[in-house]
Amino acid sequence: MAEEKEKSLFEAPPIAEQERMIEAILFATAEPVTVAELNARMPHGCDAAEALVLLRKRYDGRGVNVVRVGDAWAIRTASDLGFLMQKETVETRKLSRAAIETLAIIAYHAPVTRAEIEEIRGVSVSRGTIDQLIELEWIRFGRRRMTPGRPVTYVVTQHFLDHFGLESARDLPGLKELRAAGLLENRPPPGMGIEREDGDDEDQVDMFEDES
């Protein structure tokens, strides 16, 4: 009898109740939450991964969806309804073309070093450009390369994926689409000489919007 009582103390709540718990956590948390974090908050024996699958189906087609952001999860406005929020919440931020190109290269080639970015662009990358992207929390430092000098690499962040509504970097548009949108320019081939990007920051482009 005592054994049955002890067992019942650690019995996981019904899966429907686990869904409600996850729904409450995601609704109240601005930043995406990982499965491990969900399991840590929920009672012993809960299976956050299973409950998330069911909760995601429940929200399918609704005004808000349960979406994956990198290795975490969040409740976000349905992508086709984003226009309803733009008048009140959109704040345009200006990025230089240098910053846009650098961000695109990091997104598609991560992990990538500064030297590799410069080789792809055909021009040098100023420290200010990298610092701006780090300040926006769109890129972060990755692992150092096991090569002479141990250069640091750069990768995009979960915040970047969340901002642009991407589940992972694999969901990025193709290079042709980027060039058509004016996000990439044809640069001289690597080896033709590294140009300086002095003054490049003056070429401001309103290509990214901050939805806060």
C-alpha positions, 0 to 999 in steps of 0.5 A: 500500500505504501509502495503504491502511494509512493509511486503515485507521488511521481506519476506524471500528469495526464498529457493534456495537462502537460500541454496546458503547462507548456502552453502557459510557459510559452505564452508567458516567456518572450524568449524561445524555450528549449525542451530541456528547460520545459522538462526542468520546470514541469513535474517529474515524469513529464515528456515535454517533447511529446506534449509539444507535438500535440500542442503544435497540432492544436495550434495549427491554422490558428492566429498564433502558432507553436513554432520551433526556433533553432533548438527551442520553441515559442508561441508566435503570430501566424506568419500570414497575419504579421501585417496586422501588427506592423503599423503599431510595432514595426521600427525600421533599422538601417543597416549598411550594405556592408553589414547586410552582406556580412550577415548574409555570408555568416548565415549561409557559410557559418561557422565562418572566420573574418578572413573568409568573410573578406575573401567572399566579399572581396573587401575588408570587413571593419570591426564596426560592422561585426560589432553592430551585428553582435550588438543586434544579437544576430551573430555571435562568436563560434568555436575557434578554428584548429588552424594557425592563429586559432581564428574565431568564427561567427555564427547566427544566433537563435535571436536572428532565427526568431526575428526572421521567423526561421526554424533553422538556417536551412530555411534561408532563401536561395542566393538568387533570391537574395541577389534579386532583393538587392541583399548581395552584390557581385564583387570582384573575385577573391585575389583581385585585391582587398578593397577597404570598406571605408565609406561603405557604412554610408550606403544605408539600406532599409532592408531589415525591420525590427518587430518588437 
